[in-house]
Amino acid sequence: KRDANNYLLTVSVPGWKEEELEIETVGGNLNITGKHTEETVEDQTHWIYRGIRKADFQLSFSLPEHAKVNNAKLEQGLLLVEIYQEIPESEKPKKIAIESKPKAIEHKS
């Protein structure tokens, strides 16, 4: 959480390319999918040992109400997804003033 309305979701995806990742929102969920391209699968056949193994994956996150995905970027093996939650005025908390009756002035005799 960055502030009251902005969130940053960070997913570690070392070795993945932009074209192998897909981000979508469906019914209040944020889905992130990683699928190998054919070229990537062929590249792996030449390795004797590879420290970072790339397996297809799918992640799903529940989004809060009124949330929108603003931006997504891939930086140094991290997928950064910026989420903004705009709460409508009608649903924001409202302060209600408390009224009190004026006190009667005591009259000294």
The 8 nearest C-alpha neighbors of each residue, nearest first, counted from 0:
[[1, 6, 2, 7, 5, 3, 4, 8],
 [0, 2, 6, 5, 7, 3, 4, 81],
 [1, 3, 5, 4, 0, 6, 7, 83],
 [2, 4, 5, 1, 0, 6, 84, 83],
 [5, 3, 84, 2, 83, 85, 6, 1],
 [6, 4, 83, 2, 1, 82, 3, 0],
 [5, 7, 0, 82, 1, 81, 83, 8],
 [6, 8, 81, 80, 0, 82, 9, 79],
 [7, 9, 80, 79, 81, 6, 10, 82],
 [8, 10, 79, 78, 7, 80, 77, 11],
 [11, 9, 78, 77, 12, 79, 8, 80],
 [10, 12, 77, 76, 13, 78, 9, 79],
 [11, 13, 76, 77, 15, 10, 14, 78],
 [14, 12, 76, 15, 11, 77, 51, 75],
 [13, 15, 76, 12, 16, 51, 53, 52],
 [16, 14, 13, 12, 19, 17, 76, 20],
 [15, 17, 19, 18, 14, 20, 73, 76],
 [18, 16, 19, 20, 15, 73, 21, 72],
 [17, 19, 16, 20, 21, 36, 15, 34],
 [20, 18, 34, 16, 17, 33, 35, 36],
 [21, 19, 33, 17, 18, 32, 34, 22],
 [22, 20, 32, 31, 33, 23, 19, 18],
 [21, 23, 31, 30, 32, 20, 24, 29],
 [24, 22, 30, 29, 25, 21, 31, 28],
 [23, 25, 29, 28, 30, 27, 26, 22],
 [24, 26, 28, 27, 23, 29, 30, 61],
 [27, 25, 28, 24, 29, 62, 61, 23],
 [26, 28, 62, 25, 61, 24, 29, 64],
 [29, 27, 61, 25, 62, 60, 24, 26],
 [28, 30, 24, 60, 59, 23, 61, 62],
 [31, 29, 59, 23, 58, 22, 24, 28],
 [30, 32, 22, 58, 57, 21, 59, 29],
 [33, 31, 57, 21, 20, 56, 58, 30],
 [32, 34, 20, 56, 55, 19, 57, 21],
 [35, 33, 55, 19, 36, 32, 20, 56],
 [36, 34, 19, 39, 37, 55, 40, 33],
 [35, 37, 39, 38, 19, 34, 40, 18],
 [38, 36, 40, 39, 41, 35, 42, 34],
 [37, 39, 41, 36, 40, 42, 35, 43],
 [40, 38, 42, 36, 37, 41, 35, 43],
 [39, 41, 37, 43, 42, 38, 35, 36],
 [42, 40, 38, 43, 39, 44, 37, 45],
 [43, 41, 39, 40, 44, 45, 38, 46],
 [42, 44, 40, 41, 45, 46, 39, 49],
 [43, 45, 41, 42, 46, 40, 47, 39],
 [46, 44, 43, 42, 47, 41, 48, 49],
 [45, 47, 48, 43, 44, 49, 42, 41],
 [48, 46, 45, 49, 44, 43, 50, 42],
 [49, 47, 46, 50, 45, 51, 43, 52],
 [48, 50, 51, 46, 52, 47, 43, 53],
 [51, 49, 52, 48, 53, 46, 47, 14],
 [52, 50, 49, 53, 13, 14, 48, 54],
 [51, 53, 50, 54, 49, 14, 43, 13],
 [54, 52, 51, 55, 14, 15, 35, 13],
 [53, 55, 56, 52, 35, 34, 33, 51],
 [56, 54, 34, 33, 35, 53, 57, 32],
 [57, 55, 33, 32, 54, 58, 34, 31],
 [56, 58, 32, 31, 33, 59, 30, 55],
 [59, 57, 31, 30, 32, 56, 60, 29],
 [58, 60, 30, 29, 31, 28, 57, 61],
 [59, 61, 29, 28, 62, 30, 58, 31],
 [62, 60, 28, 27, 29, 63, 59, 30],
 [61, 63, 27, 28, 60, 66, 64, 29],
 [62, 64, 66, 65, 61, 27, 84, 28],
 [63, 65, 66, 62, 27, 84, 86, 85],
 [64, 66, 84, 85, 86, 63, 67, 87],
 [67, 65, 84, 64, 83, 63, 62, 85],
 [68, 66, 83, 82, 69, 84, 65, 85],
 [67, 69, 82, 70, 81, 83, 66, 80],
 [70, 68, 81, 82, 67, 83, 71, 80],
 [69, 71, 81, 68, 80, 72, 82, 79],
 [72, 70, 80, 79, 81, 78, 73, 69],
 [71, 73, 79, 78, 74, 80, 70, 77],
 [72, 74, 78, 77, 79, 76, 75, 17],
 [73, 75, 77, 76, 72, 78, 79, 12],
 [76, 74, 77, 73, 13, 78, 14, 12],
 [75, 77, 13, 12, 74, 11, 14, 73],
 [78, 76, 11, 74, 12, 75, 73, 10],
 [77, 79, 73, 10, 9, 72, 11, 80],
 [80, 78, 9, 72, 71, 8, 77, 73],
 [79, 81, 71, 8, 7, 70, 82, 9],
 [82, 80, 7, 70, 69, 68, 6, 71],
 [81, 83, 68, 6, 69, 67, 5, 7],
 [84, 82, 5, 67, 66, 4, 68, 6],
 [85, 83, 66, 4, 65, 67, 86, 5],
 [86, 84, 65, 87, 83, 66, 4, 67],
 [85, 87, 84, 65, 90, 88, 91, 64],
 [88, 86, 89, 90, 85, 91, 65, 84],
 [89, 87, 91, 90, 86, 92, 85, 93],
 [88, 90, 87, 91, 86, 92, 93, 85],
 [91, 89, 88, 87, 86, 92, 93, 85],
 [90, 92, 88, 89, 93, 86, 87, 94],
 [93, 91, 90, 94, 89, 88, 95, 86],
 [94, 92, 91, 95, 90, 89, 88, 96],
 [95, 93, 96, 92, 97, 91, 90, 98],
 [94, 96, 93, 97, 98, 92, 91, 99],
 [95, 97, 98, 94, 93, 99, 92, 100],
 [98, 96, 95, 99, 94, 100, 101, 93],
 [97, 99, 96, 100, 101, 95, 102, 94],
 [98, 100, 101, 97, 102, 96, 103, 95],
 [101, 99, 102, 98, 103, 97, 104, 96],
 [102, 100, 99, 103, 104, 98, 105, 97],
 [103, 101, 104, 100, 99, 105, 98, 106],
 [102, 104, 105, 101, 100, 106, 99, 107],
 [105, 103, 106, 102, 101, 107, 100, 108],
 [104, 106, 103, 107, 102, 108, 101, 100],
 [105, 107, 104, 108, 103, 102, 101, 100],
 [108, 106, 105, 104, 103, 102, 101, 100],
 [107, 106, 105, 104, 103, 102, 101, 100]]
